[in-house]
Amino acid sequence: MWDERYSEAGFAYGTEANDFLKEEFHRIPKGGRVLCIAEGEGRNAVFLAQNGYQVTAMDLSEVGLNKALKLAKDKGVMITTQVADLADYALGIERWDGIVSVWAHLPEAIRQRLHTQIAPALTQNGVFILEAYTYEQTTMESVGGPPSTQQELFMSLQKLQPELAALKKVVAIEKHRSISEGMYHHGLSAVVQFVGVKE
């Protein structure tokens, strides 16, 4: 599915970074190493690289990551890419100053496995930034999020807070916000936002 989507002309979700990431990235230690998971065509990774971070963009789709490399080149920055599946991906130990998860909607077992790795993978004062759709998105008139039939792919604070309890919560909220990200994310949307710091 993702190779097919990223093979389309242009950028499926645009070339501008996610708004929530733009608001919160400053919390990541300056110049640090950042991992962007399920990064697709690279817009968030490129934005972080433009702001002086050493960024690895990880995704299941090589097609998407090839576009990410082109976007980085066009913007005059360098990123590292890694084709991998989050079902068996190892984040490492004290490896990252920041980990970014924007619209990384995963089956529950894979999400829980991933989230247990977040705190150990972060360095001291490392930051985890997440934005995802909540199930309420299925009642909205906007475009974006998993199919309504795949309820387990949606996230919520109720799910996230116990999974990320090892981090100090800085932001933890469910809200409606207007999104404009390419063809596939636009309109007033129902989201959960989380920022946590490893103390």
Phi and psi restraints in degrees (value plus and minus 20) as a CYANA .aco file:
   2 TRP   PHI     -91.5   -51.5
   2 TRP   PSI     -58.2   -18.2
   3 ASP   PHI     -79.3   -39.3
   3 ASP   PSI     -60.5   -20.5
   4 GLU   PHI     -84.6   -44.6
   4 GLU   PSI     -66.2   -26.2
   5 ARG   PHI     -83.0   -43.0
   5 ARG   PSI     -63.5   -23.5
   6 TYR   PHI     -97.5   -57.5
   6 TYR   PSI     -28.5    11.5
   7 SER   PHI    -101.4   -61.4
   7 SER   PSI     -32.5     7.5
   8 GLU   PHI     -86.8   -46.8
   8 GLU   PSI     136.2   176.2
   9 ALA   PHI     -82.6   -42.6
   9 ALA   PSI     126.9   166.9
  10 GLY   PHI      55.6    95.6
  10 GLY   PSI    -183.4  -143.4
  11 PHE   PHI    -134.6   -94.6
  11 PHE   PSI     102.1   142.1
  12 ALA   PHI     -75.4   -35.4
  12 ALA   PSI     -58.8   -18.8
  13 TYR   PHI    -136.6   -96.6
  13 TYR   PSI       1.6    41.6
  14 GLY   PHI      59.8    99.8
  14 GLY   PSI    -197.2  -157.2
  15 THR   PHI    -134.3   -94.3
  15 THR   PSI     -22.0    18.0
  16 GLU   PHI    -108.6   -68.6
  16 GLU   PSI     124.1   164.1
  17 ALA   PHI     -84.9   -44.9
  17 ALA   PSI     136.9   176.9
  18 ASN   PHI     -77.3   -37.3
  18 ASN   PSI     116.8   156.8
  19 ASP   PHI     -81.0   -41.0
  19 ASP   PSI     -61.9   -21.9
  20 PHE   PHI     -85.0   -45.0
  20 PHE   PSI     -59.3   -19.3
  21 LEU   PHI     -81.6   -41.6
  21 LEU   PSI     -62.1   -22.1
  22 LYS   PHI     -79.1   -39.1
  22 LYS   PSI     -55.6   -15.6
  23 GLU   PHI     -93.5   -53.5
  23 GLU   PSI     -51.8   -11.8
  24 GLU   PHI    -133.4   -93.4
  24 GLU   PSI     -30.4     9.6
  25 PHE   PHI     -80.5   -40.5
  25 PHE   PSI     -46.0    -6.0
  26 HIS   PHI     -81.6   -41.6
  26 HIS   PSI     -36.7     3.3
  27 ARG   PHI     -93.4   -53.4
  27 ARG   PSI     -42.7    -2.7
  28 ILE   PHI     -91.5   -51.5
  28 ILE   PSI     112.4   152.4
  29 PRO   PHI     -69.4   -29.4
  29 PRO   PSI     111.8   151.8
  30 LYS   PHI     -77.0   -37.0
  30 LYS   PSI     115.5   155.5
  31 GLY   PHI      52.8    92.8
  31 GLY   PSI     -12.0    28.0
  32 GLY   PHI     -95.8   -55.8
  32 GLY   PSI     154.3   194.3
  33 ARG   PHI    -108.3   -68.3
  33 ARG   PSI     108.0   148.0
  34 VAL   PHI    -146.0  -106.0
  34 VAL   PSI     116.1   156.1
  35 LEU   PHI    -128.2   -88.2
  35 LEU   PSI     104.4   144.4
  36 CYS   PHI    -125.7   -85.7
  36 CYS   PSI      91.8   131.8
  37 ILE   PHI    -110.3   -70.3
  37 ILE   PSI     130.2   170.2
  38 ALA   PHI      29.1    69.1
  38 ALA   PSI      29.7    69.7
  39 GLU   PHI    -104.7   -64.7
  39 GLU   PSI     -31.3     8.7
  40 GLY   PHI      40.1    80.1
  40 GLY   PSI    -141.4  -101.4
  41 GLU   PHI    -110.4   -70.4
  41 GLU   PSI     -14.6    25.4
  42 GLY   PHI      72.9   112.9
  42 GLY   PSI     -13.0    27.0
  43 ARG   PHI     -81.4   -41.4
  43 ARG   PSI     -58.9   -18.9
  44 ASN   PHI     -93.1   -53.1
  44 ASN   PSI     -60.2   -20.2
  45 ALA   PHI     -82.6   -42.6
  45 ALA   PSI     -62.9   -22.9
  46 VAL   PHI     -85.5   -45.5
  46 VAL   PSI     -61.9   -21.9
  47 PHE   PHI     -78.0   -38.0
  47 PHE   PSI     -65.5   -25.5
  48 LEU   PHI     -85.9   -45.9
  48 LEU   PSI     -59.7   -19.7
  49 ALA   PHI     -82.5   -42.5
  49 ALA   PSI     -57.9   -17.9
  50 GLN   PHI     -83.9   -43.9
  50 GLN   PSI     -42.9    -2.9
  51 ASN   PHI    -120.4   -80.4
  51 ASN   PSI      -1.0    39.0
  52 GLY   PHI      71.9   111.9
  52 GLY   PSI     -12.1    27.9
  53 TYR   PHI    -110.2   -70.2
  53 TYR   PSI     135.7   175.7
  54 GLN   PHI    -114.4   -74.4
  54 GLN   PSI      89.0   129.0
  55 VAL   PHI    -134.8   -94.8
  55 VAL   PSI     114.1   154.1
  56 THR   PHI    -131.5   -91.5
  56 THR   PSI     102.9   142.9
  57 ALA   PHI    -120.0   -80.0
  57 ALA   PSI      99.2   139.2
  58 MET   PHI    -134.4   -94.4
  58 MET   PSI     115.6   155.6
  59 ASP   PHI    -179.2  -139.2
  59 ASP   PSI     141.0   181.0
  60 LEU   PHI     -95.1   -55.1
  60 LEU   PSI     -44.0    -4.0
  61 SER   PHI    -120.3   -80.3
  61 SER   PSI      94.4   134.4
  62 GLU   PHI     -86.4   -46.4
  62 GLU   PSI     -53.3   -13.3
  63 VAL   PHI     -80.5   -40.5
  63 VAL   PSI     -66.5   -26.5
  64 GLY   PHI     -81.8   -41.8
  64 GLY   PSI     -64.8   -24.8
  65 LEU   PHI     -89.0   -49.0
  65 LEU   PSI     -49.9    -9.9
  66 ASN   PHI     -83.8   -43.8
  66 ASN   PSI     -57.1   -17.1
  67 LYS   PHI     -89.1   -49.1
  67 LYS   PSI     -53.4   -13.4
  68 ALA   PHI     -82.9   -42.9
  68 ALA   PSI     -62.3   -22.3
  69 LEU   PHI     -84.0   -44.0
  69 LEU   PSI     -59.3   -19.3
  70 LYS   PHI     -86.0   -46.0
  70 LYS   PSI     -62.0   -22.0
  71 LEU   PHI     -82.1   -42.1
  71 LEU   PSI     -62.7   -22.7
  72 ALA   PHI     -80.8   -40.8
  72 ALA   PSI     -64.6   -24.6
  73 LYS   PHI     -81.6   -41.6
  73 LYS   PSI     -64.2   -24.2
  74 ASP   PHI     -81.6   -41.6
  74 ASP   PSI     -51.7   -11.7
  75 LYS   PHI    -111.0   -71.0
  75 LYS   PSI     -22.6    17.4
  76 GLY   PHI      58.6    98.6
  76 GLY   PSI       7.1    47.1
  77 VAL   PHI    -149.0  -109.0
  77 VAL   PSI     149.3   189.3
  78 MET   PHI    -137.2   -97.2
  78 MET   PSI     117.6   157.6
  79 ILE   PHI    -152.0  -112.0
  79 ILE   PSI     139.8   179.8
  80 THR   PHI    -122.4   -82.4
  80 THR   PSI     121.0   161.0
  81 THR   PHI    -138.6   -98.6
  81 THR   PSI     132.5   172.5
  82 GLN   PHI    -165.3  -125.3
  82 GLN   PSI      98.2   138.2
  83 VAL   PHI    -103.2   -63.2
  83 VAL   PSI      99.8   139.8
  84 ALA   PHI    -179.5  -139.5
  84 ALA   PSI     142.1   182.1
  85 ASP   PHI    -129.3   -89.3
  85 ASP   PSI     104.7   144.7
  86 LEU   PHI     -83.7   -43.7
  86 LEU   PSI     -35.1     4.9
  87 ALA   PHI     -83.4   -43.4
  87 ALA   PSI     -48.1    -8.1
  88 ASP   PHI    -156.7  -116.7
  88 ASP   PSI       1.3    41.3
  89 TYR   PHI    -100.7   -60.7
  89 TYR   PSI     116.9   156.9
  90 ALA   PHI    -126.2   -86.2
  90 ALA   PSI     102.1   142.1
  91 LEU   PHI     -97.7   -57.7
  91 LEU   PSI     -38.1     1.9
  92 GLY   PHI      70.2   110.2
  92 GLY   PSI    -199.0  -159.0
  93 ILE   PHI    -138.7   -98.7
  93 ILE   PSI     104.9   144.9
  94 GLU   PHI      25.8    65.8
  94 GLU   PSI      28.1    68.1
  95 ARG   PHI    -122.3   -82.3
  95 ARG   PSI     -47.9    -7.9
  96 TRP   PHI    -141.2  -101.2
  96 TRP   PSI     119.3   159.3
  97 ASP   PHI    -104.9   -64.9
  97 ASP   PSI     -39.4     0.6
  98 GLY   PHI    -171.2  -131.2
  98 GLY   PSI     123.0   163.0
  99 ILE   PHI    -148.6  -108.6
  99 ILE   PSI     110.8   150.8
 100 VAL   PHI    -139.3   -99.3
 100 VAL   PSI     107.7   147.7
 101 SER   PHI    -147.2  -107.2
 101 SER   PSI      79.8   119.8
 102 VAL   PHI    -135.8   -95.8
 102 VAL   PSI      93.5   133.5
 103 TRP   PHI      39.6    79.6
 103 TRP   PSI      15.8    55.8
 104 ALA   PHI    -111.1   -71.1
 104 ALA   PSI      59.7    99.7
 105 HIS   PHI    -107.5   -67.5
 105 HIS   PSI      97.6   137.6
 106 LEU   PHI    -147.3  -107.3
 106 LEU   PSI     133.9   173.9
 107 PRO   PHI     -75.4   -35.4
 107 PRO   PSI     129.7   169.7
 108 GLU   PHI     -74.6   -34.6
 108 GLU   PSI     -66.5   -26.5
 109 ALA   PHI     -83.0   -43.0
 109 ALA   PSI     -59.4   -19.4
 110 ILE   PHI     -90.3   -50.3
 110 ILE   PSI     -61.4   -21.4
 111 ARG   PHI     -81.3   -41.3
 111 ARG   PSI     -65.7   -25.7
 112 GLN   PHI     -83.8   -43.8
 112 GLN   PSI     -62.1   -22.1
 113 ARG   PHI     -80.4   -40.4
 113 ARG   PSI     -64.0   -24.0
 114 LEU   PHI     -83.1   -43.1
 114 LEU   PSI     -67.5   -27.5
 115 HIS   PHI     -87.9   -47.9
 115 HIS   PSI     -47.8    -7.8
 116 THR   PHI     -87.6   -47.6
 116 THR   PSI     -41.3    -1.3
 117 GLN   PHI    -106.4   -66.4
 117 GLN   PSI     -34.7     5.3
 118 ILE   PHI     -80.7   -40.7
 118 ILE   PSI     -75.9   -35.9
 119 ALA   PHI     -81.0   -41.0
 119 ALA   PSI     -67.2   -27.2
 120 PRO   PHI     -81.5   -41.5
 120 PRO   PSI     -50.3   -10.3
 121 ALA   PHI     -97.8   -57.8
 121 ALA   PSI     -39.6     0.4
 122 LEU   PHI    -104.6   -64.6
 122 LEU   PSI     126.8   166.8
 123 THR   PHI     -97.4   -57.4
 123 THR   PSI     150.6   190.6
 124 GLN   PHI     -76.5   -36.5
 124 GLN   PSI     112.0   152.0
 125 ASN   PHI      48.5    88.5
 125 ASN   PSI      -8.0    32.0
 126 GLY   PHI     -87.1   -47.1
 126 GLY   PSI     137.0   177.0
 127 VAL   PHI    -147.0  -107.0
 127 VAL   PSI     116.1   156.1
 128 PHE   PHI    -131.0   -91.0
 128 PHE   PSI     106.7   146.7
 129 ILE   PHI    -141.1  -101.1
 129 ILE   PSI     106.5   146.5
 130 LEU   PHI    -155.0  -115.0
 130 LEU   PSI     118.0   158.0
 131 GLU   PHI    -156.3  -116.3
 131 GLU   PSI     116.1   156.1
 132 ALA   PHI    -170.8  -130.8
 132 ALA   PSI     144.1   184.1
 133 TYR   PHI    -102.7   -62.7
 133 TYR   PSI     122.7   162.7
 134 THR   PHI    -114.2   -74.2
 134 THR   PSI     146.9   186.9
 135 TYR   PHI     -83.0   -43.0
 135 TYR   PSI     -43.2    -3.2
 136 GLU   PHI     -80.0   -40.0
 136 GLU   PSI     -41.0    -1.0
 137 GLN   PHI     -75.2   -35.2
 137 GLN   PSI     -49.5    -9.5
 138 THR   PHI     -87.9   -47.9
 138 THR   PSI     -34.9     5.1
 139 THR   PHI    -118.7   -78.7
 139 THR   PSI     -24.5    15.5
 140 MET   PHI    -107.8   -67.8
 140 MET   PSI     139.4   179.4
 141 GLU   PHI    -111.3   -71.3
 141 GLU   PSI     -17.2    22.8
 142 SER   PHI    -100.2   -60.2
 142 SER   PSI     152.8   192.8
 143 VAL   PHI    -127.2   -87.2
 143 VAL   PSI     109.6   149.6
 144 GLY   PHI     124.3   164.3
 144 GLY   PSI     134.9   174.9
 145 GLY   PHI      76.6   116.6
 145 GLY   PSI     147.0   187.0
 146 PRO   PHI     -85.6   -45.6
 146 PRO   PSI     145.2   185.2
 147 PRO   PHI     -82.6   -42.6
 147 PRO   PSI     126.7   166.7
 148 SER   PHI     -81.5   -41.5
 148 SER   PSI     -43.4    -3.4
 149 THR   PHI     -93.1   -53.1
 149 THR   PSI     -35.8     4.2
 150 GLN   PHI    -127.3   -87.3
 150 GLN   PSI      45.7    85.7
 151 GLN   PHI     -79.6   -39.6
 151 GLN   PSI     -53.4   -13.4
 152 GLU   PHI     -86.9   -46.9
 152 GLU   PSI     -36.5     3.5
 153 LEU   PHI     -97.3   -57.3
 153 LEU   PSI     -38.7     1.3
 154 PHE   PHI     -97.4   -57.4
 154 PHE   PSI     137.3   177.3
 155 MET   PHI    -138.4   -98.4
 155 MET   PSI     147.8   187.8
 156 SER   PHI    -178.4  -138.4
 156 SER   PSI     142.3   182.3
 157 LEU   PHI     -81.9   -41.9
 157 LEU   PSI     -55.8   -15.8
 158 GLN   PHI     -79.8   -39.8
 158 GLN   PSI     -57.3   -17.3
 159 LYS   PHI     -97.3   -57.3
 159 LYS   PSI     -64.4   -24.4
 160 LEU   PHI     -92.8   -52.8
 160 LEU   PSI     -59.3   -19.3
 161 GLN   PHI     -81.0   -41.0
 161 GLN   PSI     -64.4   -24.4
 162 PRO   PHI     -89.1   -49.1
 162 PRO   PSI     -52.0   -12.0
 163 GLU   PHI     -89.5   -49.5
 163 GLU   PSI     -47.4    -7.4
 164 LEU   PHI    -135.9   -95.9
 164 LEU   PSI       6.3    46.3
 165 ALA   PHI     -84.8   -44.8
 165 ALA   PSI     -39.6     0.4
 166 ALA   PHI     -94.4   -54.4
 166 ALA   PSI     -29.7    10.3
 167 LEU   PHI    -121.8   -81.8
 167 LEU   PSI     129.1   169.1
 168 LYS   PHI     -97.9   -57.9
 168 LYS   PSI     102.3   142.3
 169 LYS   PHI     -91.4   -51.4
 169 LYS   PSI     108.4   148.4
 170 VAL   PHI    -128.6   -88.6
 170 VAL   PSI     -62.6   -22.6
 171 VAL   PHI    -152.9  -112.9
 171 VAL   PSI     111.9   151.9
 172 ALA   PHI    -173.9  -133.9
 172 ALA   PSI      80.4   120.4
 173 ILE   PHI    -172.3  -132.3
 173 ILE   PSI     126.8   166.8
 174 GLU   PHI    -128.5   -88.5
 174 GLU   PSI     116.9   156.9
 175 LYS   PHI    -177.0  -137.0
 175 LYS   PSI     150.0   190.0
 176 HIS   PHI    -122.2   -82.2
 176 HIS   PSI     114.1   154.1
 177 ARG   PHI    -167.9  -127.9
 177 ARG   PSI     134.1   174.1
 178 SER   PHI    -101.4   -61.4
 178 SER   PSI     110.5   150.5
 179 ILE   PHI    -142.0  -102.0
 179 ILE   PSI     119.3   159.3
 180 SER   PHI    -159.7  -119.7
 180 SER   PSI      70.6   110.6
 181 GLU   PHI    -152.8  -112.8
 181 GLU   PSI      66.7   106.7
 182 GLY   PHI      43.8    83.8
 182 GLY   PSI    -176.2  -136.2
 183 MET   PHI     -93.1   -53.1
 183 MET   PSI     -48.5    -8.5
 184 TYR   PHI    -125.8   -85.8
 184 TYR   PSI     -24.7    15.3
 185 HIS   PHI    -155.6  -115.6
 185 HIS   PSI      83.4   123.4
 186 HIS   PHI    -179.5  -139.5
 186 HIS   PSI     130.2   170.2
 187 GLY   PHI      86.3   126.3
 187 GLY   PSI     155.5   195.5
 188 LEU   PHI     -89.0   -49.0
 188 LEU   PSI     101.2   141.2
 189 SER   PHI    -147.2  -107.2
 189 SER   PSI     137.1   177.1
 190 ALA   PHI    -123.2   -83.2
 190 ALA   PSI      96.3   136.3
 191 VAL   PHI    -152.6  -112.6
 191 VAL   PSI     142.0   182.0
 192 VAL   PHI    -137.5   -97.5
 192 VAL   PSI     117.3   157.3
 193 GLN   PHI    -144.5  -104.5
 193 GLN   PSI     115.9   155.9
 194 PHE   PHI    -162.5  -122.5
 194 PHE   PSI     114.3   154.3
 195 VAL   PHI    -150.4  -110.4
 195 VAL   PSI     107.1   147.1
 196 GLY   PHI    -151.8  -111.8
 196 GLY   PSI     128.9   168.9
 197 VAL   PHI    -140.1  -100.1
 197 VAL   PSI     118.1   158.1
 198 LYS   PHI    -105.1   -65.1
 198 LYS   PSI      95.4   135.4
